[in-house]
Amino acid sequence: IAIRPVYPRKIEKFYDFIVKNFDTSTVEKKGQIIFTFSVSELGEVKNIKILRDLGTNSALELIRVLKLAPKWQPAKRGGEAVSINLKMPLTFT
């Protein structure tokens, strides 16, 4: 991939969006949720998978929030928009 996908106004803003919209009462313990998703050619968040959760409700809540996320600028290869998978952590202390 020549150009990686970009969340509007940087990745820190993506985490800010998640934290702002996430209902922390769904988290049953401290730790890290690990998740993957695709950023489509249109910049949409798709194919959300929770690899490690902090209780079933935290996984469902993260999926709900990610479905609300604004579009990204898609990754590009050879000047063409392409879908790409990303893996990210979300830590609760």
BADOBA-175365 format. One record per residue (C-alpha): x negated, y, z negated; residue number from 1; residue in one letter. Coordinates in steps of 0.25 Angstrom, whole numbers. Layout:
BEGIN
LOLUM	c1	c2	c3	num	residu
LOLUM	X	Y	Z	NUM	a
...
This chain:
BEGIN
LOLUM	c1	c2	c3	num	residu
LOLUM	0	0	0	1	i
LOLUM	-6	13	4	2	a
LOLUM	3	22	-4	3	i
LOLUM	10	17	-17	4	r
LOLUM	24	21	-21	5	p
LOLUM	25	34	-29	6	v
LOLUM	36	37	-39	7	y
LOLUM	41	51	-38	8	p
LOLUM	32	60	-47	9	r
LOLUM	22	49	-51	10	k
LOLUM	23	35	-58	11	i
LOLUM	24	42	-72	12	e
LOLUM	37	48	-67	13	k
LOLUM	42	34	-64	14	f
LOLUM	39	29	-78	15	y
LOLUM	46	42	-83	16	d
LOLUM	58	39	-75	17	f
LOLUM	59	24	-81	18	i
LOLUM	57	29	-96	19	v
LOLUM	67	40	-94	20	k
LOLUM	78	31	-89	21	n
LOLUM	74	18	-97	22	f
LOLUM	83	14	-109	23	d
LOLUM	72	10	-119	24	t
LOLUM	82	3	-128	25	s
LOLUM	82	-8	-118	26	t
LOLUM	67	-11	-122	27	v
LOLUM	66	-22	-132	28	e
LOLUM	51	-21	-136	29	k
LOLUM	39	-13	-133	30	k
LOLUM	31	-17	-121	31	g
LOLUM	30	-16	-106	32	q
LOLUM	40	-19	-95	33	i
LOLUM	33	-23	-82	34	i
LOLUM	41	-21	-69	35	f
LOLUM	40	-21	-54	36	t
LOLUM	48	-14	-43	37	f
LOLUM	47	-11	-28	38	s
LOLUM	46	3	-23	39	v
LOLUM	53	1	-9	40	s
LOLUM	50	8	4	41	e
LOLUM	61	18	0	42	l
LOLUM	55	21	-14	43	g
LOLUM	66	13	-21	44	e
LOLUM	63	5	-34	45	v
LOLUM	67	-10	-30	46	k
LOLUM	64	-24	-35	47	n
LOLUM	62	-21	-49	48	i
LOLUM	57	-32	-58	49	k
LOLUM	54	-33	-73	50	i
LOLUM	41	-41	-75	51	l
LOLUM	41	-39	-90	52	r
LOLUM	52	-33	-99	53	d
LOLUM	55	-29	-113	54	l
LOLUM	68	-36	-114	55	g
LOLUM	79	-38	-103	56	t
LOLUM	85	-24	-105	57	n
LOLUM	72	-17	-103	58	s
LOLUM	71	-24	-89	59	a
LOLUM	85	-21	-85	60	l
LOLUM	83	-6	-90	61	e
LOLUM	70	-4	-82	62	l
LOLUM	77	-10	-69	63	i
LOLUM	88	0	-71	64	r
LOLUM	79	12	-72	65	v
LOLUM	70	8	-61	66	l
LOLUM	82	7	-52	67	k
LOLUM	85	22	-55	68	l
LOLUM	71	26	-51	69	a
LOLUM	69	37	-41	70	p
LOLUM	63	32	-28	71	k
LOLUM	48	31	-26	72	w
LOLUM	39	35	-14	73	q
LOLUM	37	22	-8	74	p
LOLUM	23	15	-6	75	a
LOLUM	18	17	8	76	k
LOLUM	10	8	17	77	r
LOLUM	5	13	31	78	g
LOLUM	14	25	29	79	g
LOLUM	26	16	27	80	e
LOLUM	34	15	14	81	a
LOLUM	33	1	8	82	v
LOLUM	39	-6	-4	83	s
LOLUM	30	-9	-15	84	i
LOLUM	31	-16	-29	85	n
LOLUM	26	-10	-42	86	l
LOLUM	24	-15	-55	87	k
LOLUM	25	-6	-68	88	m
LOLUM	25	-7	-83	89	p
LOLUM	34	1	-92	90	l
LOLUM	29	1	-107	91	t
LOLUM	38	3	-119	92	f
LOLUM	31	6	-132	93	t
